[in-house]
Amino acid sequence: MSTPVASGTDAEAQAPGRLQYSLVEVALAQSDLTTIAQYMFWLMFRNVASDGLVFVSPPDSSNQPSPPVLSLPGCILASPTWENTGTHVNQDYVFNWTRDAAVAAVELAAGPLPTSQPLIDYVQFAQTCQTSASAIGNFDRASFYINGTPRNNWSDQTDGPALQVLAILQMYAQLDAPSQAAASAVIAANLNFLQNAYQGETVNVWEEEFGASFFARSVQLKCFAAIAANTLGIPVPGWLSTAIPWLQNALASHWNGQYYQSLLPVPTDSRAPYDPNLDIAAAAIYGAVAVTDTKLLATAAQLRSQWADPNSPNYYPINGADQQRGIGPMLGRYPGDTYDGDTADPPTRDHPWAVSTGIFAELYYQLARQVSSSGTVPLDSLSAAFFSQIGVSAATTSAAAAAALQSAGDQMLQALVFHSDHFELSEQFDATSGYEKSVSNLSWSYASFLSAVRAKNAI
């Protein structure tokens, strides 16, 4: 394991003669990803506020309220990092994003919590945020201060309410009766909002563009299907029977003959073409797109090659070094991305993200499970490139294909472990050195790793 820190190499910590536990390397080949995930869970859990772990908003951040506010139980920090916590960090993530919190909450519900109190707190905080957002007429406000009030001048995003419903459904059976009642109310409010929002446009998952989002449509479809099939006593609105086929048709319209397009209309600004975009893979992990969809796999093949192929203009040099180690590759968000979260170097290129890499690893694992259970490999002219990247052809047996898929997922997660700071995961890794970049201890980074390991163990 290398020894990166969020803002670059810490020369003092690595001075000769200074013993530091984090300098001990992990023997990846002999280490178990499931065991490592146990540590990742509690590292993520540090970002979860409770009545006994209370955060204060950073007093020296221009993005935070003045005077500072205290966290309410159930708030899940996107990251404990703000712009004055590191030499080069220029982002403030001490907020509760509806999307990020929901993704993390799913892992809390699936994890080794000693009590259900953190889940109860999550539901109560979600209700607090709903109430405060509704009061200003922005129900789908995407980000909140740690006391549950909406962030000023922030965007509204329609994926959050759907992901929140899915998270609450995941934990519903672990809640006590009063919390189940609150959970049902939160779900009902989210559905009431989504009834009039699912056909509309939204700010996308990366909070950069506005349009009809493939990711948002996919998670809304999964949400609606889960409500329609629920056996928890959650009321099923009649309009879902119209909404579900509408979203299915809308998702199909994103196919351009080569890949699924992230947004319609396709952006024409400086980020164009904005595709292939990693949020398509995310739409399969968090949404309703089937991992066996060969159009999805055609898109995924291009996603991997644009950062792992040495001939690609978007190639990450660290992936070449990692290939020699038998790990990786790590992936980014989309070609031409310039956001790097810090000021250590000019924002002229993109870097790999832990979230992107964890999501893609889970795609491999989920597909391995489908291949194992069905005995069929979804290999056709569209998906051939995807399978060829991991050595699978028409002559490969389903058992061998499933093994290759699982190995590919393992190698991606092993890269995250190798480049982590003693299992702590930042938002990004430097494309050349592999050192961690941007904000540290990102909740979604941990959640993507944990979710991928759960998928691995389900094969």
PECORSUL-V893438 format. One record per run of one state. SS is the DSSP state (~ for helix, > for strand, _ for the rest). FROM is the first residue (numbers start at 1). TO is the last residue. If there is no record, write none. Layout:
ss/from/to
SS/FROM/TO
SS/FROM/TO
This chain:
ss/from/to
_/1/20
~/21/23
_/24/27
~/28/30
_/31/32
~/33/45
_/46/47
>/48/48
_/49/55
>/56/56
_/57/69
>/70/70
_/71/75
>/76/76
_/77/88
>/89/89
_/90/95
>/96/97
~/98/110
_/111/116
~/117/135
_/136/140
>/141/141
_/142/142
>/143/144
_/145/149
>/150/150
_/151/155
>/156/156
_/157/158
~/159/174
_/175/176
~/177/195
_/196/201
>/202/203
_/204/209
>/210/213
~/214/229
_/230/239
~/240/252
_/253/254
>/255/255
_/256/259
>/260/260
_/261/262
>/263/264
_/265/276
>/277/277
_/278/278
~/279/285
_/286/293
~/294/308
_/309/316
~/317/325
_/326/333
>/334/334
_/335/341
>/342/342
_/343/351
>/352/353
~/354/374
_/375/383
~/384/388
_/389/397
~/398/419
_/420/420
>/421/421
_/422/423
>/424/424
_/425/427
>/428/429
_/430/435
>/436/437
_/438/442
~/443/457
_/458/459
